[in-house]
């Protein structure tokens, strides 16, 4: 009797080393500051941590948006773009909401970036989530 086997190979993690470095920096900031600060405080501290770790970044980066192939007049500002290809969005809330995930997903799809990382600093432990653009195969 023949059995049907499925491929159990895990897909490759997009920007694996880069996203691990970013997540490490996020944890370092949370471990040093804890919760309760304004988002702007976490953002400034994260800039210092990125510099310390040698992570290339642009803060408050203005990103162009597209509707299909047409560039829109509207844009959005990412809290950070690291390595020129990963959007990092910070929240000072205790959790990440579906609305936060949807917002970052829309940013990724409109800007054609492949990966975003959400980080919520308002809980006793950092909450972070990777968001992958579902259109990456078409980019």
Protein Blocks (a to p, Z undefined) as FASTA:
>chain_A
ZZddddfbdcddehklmmmmmmmmmmmmmmmnoghiafklmmmmmmmmmmmnopacdehi
acdddehjaccfbdcddfbaghhlaccdddfbfbdcfklmmmmmmmmmmnopabdcdddf
kbmbdcddddddfklmmZZ
